[in-house]
Amino acid sequence: MTNKDNWLYPRQRYYGRFTPENLVFNANLQEFAQKVSLISCLATGGKLPLEQAFGDIEKLWEKLSLSKEQLGIKA
Protein backbone atom coordinates (compact mmCIF):
# COMPACT_ATOMS: atom_id res chain seq x y z
CA MET A 1 0.00 0.00 0.00
CA THR A 2 1.16 3.49 -0.75
CA ASN A 3 1.03 6.30 1.79
CA LYS A 4 -2.06 7.64 0.01
CA ASP A 5 -3.79 4.25 0.38
CA ASN A 6 -2.89 4.12 4.07
CA TRP A 7 -4.46 7.53 4.54
CA LEU A 8 -7.59 6.80 2.51
CA TYR A 9 -8.10 3.24 3.76
CA PRO A 10 -6.64 3.01 7.25
CA ARG A 11 -6.41 -0.44 8.83
CA GLN A 12 -6.16 -1.21 12.51
CA ARG A 13 -4.53 -4.30 13.90
CA TYR A 14 -6.64 -7.12 15.24
CA TYR A 15 -6.43 -7.70 18.99
CA GLY A 16 -9.09 -10.39 19.41
CA ARG A 17 -8.76 -14.15 19.73
CA PHE A 18 -6.84 -15.22 16.65
CA THR A 19 -8.42 -17.55 14.17
CA PRO A 20 -8.20 -17.14 10.40
CA GLU A 21 -11.99 -16.62 10.30
CA ASN A 22 -11.87 -13.87 12.94
CA LEU A 23 -9.05 -12.12 11.11
CA VAL A 24 -10.93 -12.18 7.79
CA PHE A 25 -14.15 -10.98 9.44
CA ASN A 26 -12.26 -8.14 11.13
CA ALA A 27 -10.94 -7.02 7.74
CA ASN A 28 -14.48 -7.20 6.32
CA LEU A 29 -15.80 -5.21 9.27
CA GLN A 30 -13.18 -2.50 8.81
CA GLU A 31 -14.01 -2.29 5.10
CA PHE A 32 -17.73 -2.00 5.97
CA ALA A 33 -17.05 0.82 8.42
CA GLN A 34 -14.90 2.69 5.91
CA LYS A 35 -17.51 2.44 3.16
CA VAL A 36 -20.36 3.46 5.49
CA SER A 37 -18.33 6.50 6.52
CA LEU A 38 -17.79 7.53 2.89
CA ILE A 39 -21.44 7.01 1.97
CA SER A 40 -22.55 9.01 5.02
CA CYS A 41 -20.25 11.88 4.10
CA LEU A 42 -21.52 11.92 0.52
CA ALA A 43 -25.14 11.89 1.67
CA THR A 44 -24.53 14.59 4.28
CA GLY A 45 -22.80 16.75 1.67
CA GLY A 46 -25.71 16.39 -0.73
CA LYS A 47 -23.72 14.41 -3.30
CA LEU A 48 -25.77 11.25 -2.83
CA PRO A 49 -29.56 11.01 -2.31
CA LEU A 50 -30.49 9.75 1.14
CA GLU A 51 -32.57 6.88 -0.27
CA GLN A 52 -29.61 5.66 -2.31
CA ALA A 53 -27.27 6.02 0.69
CA PHE A 54 -29.63 3.97 2.83
CA GLY A 55 -29.92 1.30 0.14
CA ASP A 56 -26.15 1.16 -0.34
CA ILE A 57 -25.56 0.79 3.40
CA GLU A 58 -28.25 -1.88 3.60
CA LYS A 59 -26.50 -3.86 0.83
CA LEU A 60 -23.16 -3.51 2.61
CA TRP A 61 -24.78 -4.78 5.83
CA GLU A 62 -26.23 -7.80 4.04
CA LYS A 63 -22.80 -8.54 2.53
CA LEU A 64 -21.18 -8.30 5.98
CA SER A 65 -23.84 -10.54 7.53
CA LEU A 66 -23.35 -13.12 4.77
CA SER A 67 -19.60 -12.98 5.36
CA LYS A 68 -20.12 -13.67 9.08
CA GLU A 69 -22.41 -16.58 8.29
CA GLN A 70 -20.05 -18.09 5.69
CA LEU A 71 -17.07 -17.80 8.06
CA GLY A 72 -19.04 -19.56 10.82
CA ILE A 73 -18.63 -16.71 13.32
CA LYS A 74 -21.00 -16.93 16.27
CA ALA A 75 -22.12 -14.20 18.71
C-alpha positions in Angstrom: 0.0 0.0 0.0 1.2 3.5 -0.8 1.0 6.3 1.8 -2.1 7.6 0.0 -3.8 4.3 0.4 -2.9 4.1 4.1 -4.5 7.5 4.5 -7.6 6.8 2.5 -8.1 3.2 3.8 -6.6 3.0 7.3 -6.4 -0.4 8.8 -6.2 -1.2 12.5 -4.5 -4.3 13.9 -6.6 -7.1 15.2 -6.4 -7.7 19.0 -9.1 -10.4 19.4 -8.8 -14.2 19.7 -6.8 -15.2 16.6 -8.4 -17.6 14.2 -8.2 -17.1 10.4 -12.0 -16.6 10.3 -11.9 -13.9 12.9 -9.1 -12.1 11.1 -10.9 -12.2 7.8 -14.1 -11.0 9.4 -12.3 -8.1 11.1 -10.9 -7.0 7.7 -14.5 -7.2 6.3 -15.8 -5.2 9.3 -13.2 -2.5 8.8 -14.0 -2.3 5.1 -17.7 -2.0 6.0 -17.0 0.8 8.4 -14.9 2.7 5.9 -17.5 2.4 3.2 -20.4 3.5 5.5 -18.3 6.5 6.5 -17.8 7.5 2.9 -21.4 7.0 2.0 -22.5 9.0 5.0 -20.2 11.9 4.1 -21.5 11.9 0.5 -25.1 11.9 1.7 -24.5 14.6 4.3 -22.8 16.8 1.7 -25.7 16.4 -0.7 -23.7 14.4 -3.3 -25.8 11.2 -2.8 -29.6 11.0 -2.3 -30.5 9.7 1.1 -32.6 6.9 -0.3 -29.6 5.7 -2.3 -27.3 6.0 0.7 -29.6 4.0 2.8 -29.9 1.3 0.1 -26.1 1.2 -0.3 -25.6 0.8 3.4 -28.2 -1.9 3.6 -26.5 -3.9 0.8 -23.2 -3.5 2.6 -24.8 -4.8 5.8 -26.2 -7.8 4.0 -22.8 -8.5 2.5 -21.2 -8.3 6.0 -23.8 -10.5 7.5 -23.4 -13.1 4.8 -19.6 -13.0 5.4 -20.1 -13.7 9.1 -22.4 -16.6 8.3 -20.0 -18.1 5.7 -17.1 -17.8 8.1 -19.0 -19.6 10.8 -18.6 -16.7 13.3 -21.0 -16.9 16.3 -22.1 -14.2 18.7 
